[in-house]
Every structure is written in C-alpha cells, then in structure tokens.
Amino acid sequence: MVGGRSTRMGAPKAWLGWRGSTLLETTCAVLLSAVDGPVLVVRSPGQSLPPLPASVEVYEDPQEGLGPVQGLAVGLRMLADRADVAFVCSTDLPFLGVSFVRCVLRELRQNPDSEAVVPVAGGRAHPLAAAYRSSLAGPAEAAVASGELRLLTFLAARRVRHLGSDELLRDPEVAASDPSLLSVTNVNDQRDYARALRVSRG
C-alpha cells in the first residue's frame, strides 16, 4: 500500500475517520482479509500513521516527494523474495472490497505474460488499485533514478492488462458485493470525503 502526506482536506488522509476507524486502518483490514501474504505500508520519511495491526509492515521512502513510483519500488522490493504478485493501492479507497482485490490479483496470476493488471472503471485507469508483479521492483527503481515519477508513464512501457468494468463484474463475488465498482473510488478533497461519508451512511 502506497501512502503519503499529501492532502487537500486539512488532515492527512491516513488519519481521516471512517466507520469508527481511519482510512488507513480500514484499508489494511481489507487487505489482511483478501491476501494470504504480508501487508505493507510505504510512508513518507517520518510520516505519522494511525495504530495498525502488528502484522502490518511499515517501510519508508528513502526520499520524500518522489511520488507513487518510488513507493511502488520500495514495496515491491520488500516483497520480492516473498510474493510473486502484489495488490498495490493508495490509502484513500474507502470502499475497497475484498472480492475486488482478489479478482484483480487472480487476473494477474492467470495472465503470466502480463506484468500488471490495472482496472479501468468510470472512464479511467486506476493504477493505485491494481496488481503488480514483484519483479517490477527493479524497473520501478530505475524509473525513479531516471526521474520518471509518473505512474501511468511508467506503466506505458510495461506489459499491462487493463481490466474493464464488464470483466470485473463477471466475477460473481464482485457483482454481488460491489455492483457499482465503488472499490476504485478515492477521496482527493473535502468534497470527495463528504460524498463518501454520505454514501457510507446510506
């Protein structure tokens, strides 16, 4: 999971309240339920995080402000000898579902020629709710070293399988639990956060 300090809502996203917890704690809980392997959080240097389960591993970016490609590189490097694939997401996906995570990971495992599986929903790709091979650690490190910090630009040079809404909803568990594919909904500002709270309250 890729974290960061950036916020346009007056408080770090990781600490935002969500269903009696915080956004980061909620996302970690979903991932702990969805995967068999370790759950990692990559934070900015010295970034304060809310209390997390003891099983969640926390790592720091070596340098602040280099964005999600650096976070991707750090996380995949820490997983390289423990897992072949990883679900990578941002901290601000309040509706992320277990079935969605499992579906995206399964798609990558079933497509050995792909280096990543990126969902496409709502008319755009979601590279921070996607599955990556841990072998991309080296290429991601090289991208950061060369100054290429845009995740979509990094992915443009890789073998990526784009998973459309119709394909996601063919998974019966995703269709039952997340028919609107809210799993990819992120909160970028106060309006997004307020809207998500309204949806959560029904």
C-alpha positions as CSV (number, residue, x, y, z in Angstrom):
1,M,0.0,0.0,0.0
2,V,1.4,3.4,-1.0
3,G,1.0,6.2,1.4
4,G,1.9,9.9,1.6
5,R,1.5,13.2,3.3
6,S,-0.4,14.9,0.6
7,T,-3.9,16.1,1.5
8,R,-6.3,18.8,0.4
9,M,-8.6,18.3,3.3
10,G,-6.8,19.7,6.3
11,A,-5.6,16.4,7.7
12,P,-3.5,13.5,6.4
13,K,-5.7,11.0,4.5
14,A,-4.4,8.1,6.6
15,W,-5.9,9.6,9.7
16,L,-9.3,10.5,8.3
17,G,-12.2,8.9,10.2
18,W,-14.0,6.1,8.5
19,R,-16.7,3.8,10.0
20,G,-15.3,4.1,13.5
21,S,-11.7,3.7,12.4
22,T,-9.4,5.5,10.0
23,L,-9.0,5.2,6.2
24,L,-5.6,3.6,6.6
25,E,-6.7,1.1,9.2
26,T,-9.8,0.2,7.1
27,T,-7.7,-0.4,4.0
28,C,-5.2,-2.5,5.9
29,A,-8.1,-4.6,7.3
30,V,-9.5,-5.3,3.8
31,L,-6.1,-6.3,2.6
32,L,-5.4,-8.6,5.5
33,S,-8.7,-10.3,4.7
34,A,-8.1,-10.5,1.0
35,V,-4.5,-11.8,0.7
36,D,-2.5,-14.7,2.2
37,G,0.8,-12.9,2.2
38,P,2.2,-9.9,4.1
39,V,0.6,-6.4,4.0
40,L,3.0,-3.5,3.7
41,V,2.5,0.2,4.1
42,V,5.0,2.6,2.5
43,R,5.1,6.0,4.1
44,S,7.0,9.3,3.6
45,P,10.0,9.7,5.8
46,G,8.9,10.3,9.4
47,Q,5.2,10.3,8.4
48,S,2.8,9.7,11.4
49,L,0.4,6.8,11.0
50,P,-2.6,5.7,13.0
51,P,-2.2,2.5,15.0
52,L,-2.1,-0.6,12.8
53,P,-2.3,-4.3,13.3
54,A,1.0,-5.8,14.5
55,S,1.2,-7.9,11.3
56,V,1.3,-4.9,9.0
57,E,4.8,-4.0,8.0
58,V,5.7,-0.3,7.6
59,Y,8.6,0.9,5.4
60,E,9.7,4.4,4.5
61,D,10.5,6.0,1.2
62,P,14.2,6.8,1.0
63,Q,13.4,10.4,-0.1
64,E,10.3,12.5,0.4
65,G,8.2,13.8,-2.5
66,L,9.1,11.4,-5.3
67,G,5.5,10.0,-5.6
68,P,3.9,6.7,-6.1
69,V,6.6,5.1,-8.4
70,Q,9.1,5.3,-5.5
71,G,6.5,3.9,-3.1
72,L,5.9,1.1,-5.6
73,A,9.6,0.4,-5.9
74,V,10.0,0.2,-2.1
75,G,7.0,-2.0,-1.5
76,L,7.8,-4.4,-4.4
77,R,11.4,-4.7,-3.3
78,M,10.4,-5.7,0.2
79,L,8.1,-8.3,-1.3
80,A,10.4,-9.6,-4.0
81,D,11.5,-12.8,-2.2
82,R,8.1,-13.5,-0.5
83,A,5.5,-13.0,-3.2
84,D,5.2,-13.0,-7.0
85,V,2.3,-10.6,-7.2
86,A,1.0,-7.8,-5.0
87,F,-2.1,-5.7,-4.9
88,V,-1.0,-2.0,-4.7
89,C,-3.3,0.7,-3.6
90,S,-3.4,4.2,-2.1
91,T,-4.7,4.9,1.4
92,D,-7.8,6.7,0.2
93,L,-10.1,3.9,-1.2
94,P,-12.8,3.9,1.5
95,F,-15.0,1.3,-0.4
96,L,-12.3,-1.1,-1.4
97,G,-13.7,-4.6,-1.2
98,V,-12.1,-8.0,-0.5
99,S,-13.7,-9.6,-3.6
100,F,-12.3,-6.8,-5.8
101,V,-8.8,-7.2,-4.5
102,R,-9.0,-11.0,-5.0
103,C,-10.4,-10.6,-8.5
104,V,-7.6,-8.3,-9.7
105,L,-4.9,-10.5,-8.2
106,R,-6.4,-13.6,-9.7
107,E,-6.4,-11.9,-13.1
108,L,-2.7,-11.2,-12.9
109,R,-1.9,-14.8,-11.8
110,Q,-3.9,-16.1,-14.7
111,N,-2.1,-13.9,-17.3
112,P,1.6,-14.9,-17.0
113,D,2.6,-12.6,-19.9
114,S,1.3,-9.5,-18.0
115,E,3.4,-7.5,-15.6
116,A,0.4,-5.7,-14.1
117,V,-3.3,-5.7,-14.2
118,V,-4.9,-2.3,-13.9
119,P,-8.7,-1.9,-13.5
120,V,-10.5,0.6,-15.8
121,A,-13.8,1.9,-14.4
122,G,-15.6,5.2,-14.7
123,G,-13.8,6.0,-17.9
124,R,-10.2,5.9,-16.5
125,A,-7.5,3.5,-15.3
126,H,-6.8,3.0,-11.6
127,P,-3.1,2.1,-11.2
128,L,-3.3,2.6,-7.4
129,A,-6.0,-0.2,-7.1
130,A,-4.1,-2.7,-9.2
131,A,-2.0,-5.8,-9.2
132,Y,1.8,-5.8,-10.0
133,R,4.4,-8.5,-10.3
134,S,7.1,-8.1,-7.7
135,S,9.7,-8.4,-10.5
136,L,8.8,-4.8,-11.4
137,A,10.8,-3.6,-8.3
138,G,13.9,-3.1,-10.4
139,P,12.2,-1.3,-13.3
140,A,10.5,1.0,-10.8
141,E,13.7,1.8,-9.1
142,A,15.3,2.5,-12.4
143,A,12.4,4.8,-13.3
144,V,12.8,6.8,-10.1
145,A,16.6,7.1,-10.7
146,S,16.0,8.4,-14.2
147,G,13.4,11.0,-12.9
148,E,10.3,9.2,-14.3
149,L,7.9,9.7,-11.4
150,R,4.5,9.4,-13.2
151,L,3.0,6.0,-12.6
152,L,1.0,5.9,-15.8
153,T,4.1,6.8,-17.8
154,F,6.0,4.0,-16.1
155,L,3.2,1.5,-16.9
156,A,3.1,2.6,-20.5
157,A,6.4,0.9,-21.0
158,R,5.3,-2.3,-19.3
159,R,3.1,-5.3,-20.3
160,V,-0.2,-4.2,-18.7
161,R,-3.6,-6.0,-18.8
162,H,-6.4,-3.5,-18.5
163,L,-9.4,-5.0,-16.8
164,G,-12.6,-3.3,-17.8
165,S,-15.8,-2.8,-15.7
166,D,-17.7,-5.6,-17.6
167,E,-14.8,-8.0,-16.9
168,L,-14.7,-7.1,-13.2
169,L,-18.4,-7.6,-12.9
170,R,-18.2,-11.1,-14.5
171,D,-16.8,-12.1,-11.1
172,P,-19.9,-13.2,-9.2
173,E,-18.5,-12.0,-5.9
174,V,-17.6,-8.6,-7.2
175,A,-21.0,-8.3,-8.9
176,A,-22.8,-9.2,-5.6
177,S,-20.7,-7.1,-3.2
178,D,-19.7,-4.1,-5.4
179,P,-22.0,-3.8,-8.4
180,S,-21.2,-0.1,-8.8
181,L,-17.4,-0.8,-8.5
182,L,-17.1,1.7,-5.6
183,S,-13.8,-0.1,-4.8
184,V,-11.9,2.3,-7.1
185,T,-13.5,5.5,-5.6
186,N,-10.8,7.6,-4.0
187,V,-11.1,10.8,-1.9
188,N,-9.0,13.7,-3.2
189,D,-10.5,16.6,-1.4
190,Q,-13.1,17.6,1.2
191,R,-16.0,17.2,-1.3
192,D,-15.0,13.7,-2.2
193,Y,-14.7,12.8,1.5
194,A,-18.1,14.3,2.3
195,R,-19.7,12.5,-0.6
196,A,-18.1,9.2,0.5
197,L,-19.4,9.7,4.1
198,R,-22.9,10.3,2.7
199,V,-22.8,7.1,0.6
200,S,-21.5,5.1,3.6
201,R,-24.4,6.3,5.7
202,G,-26.8,5.2,3.0
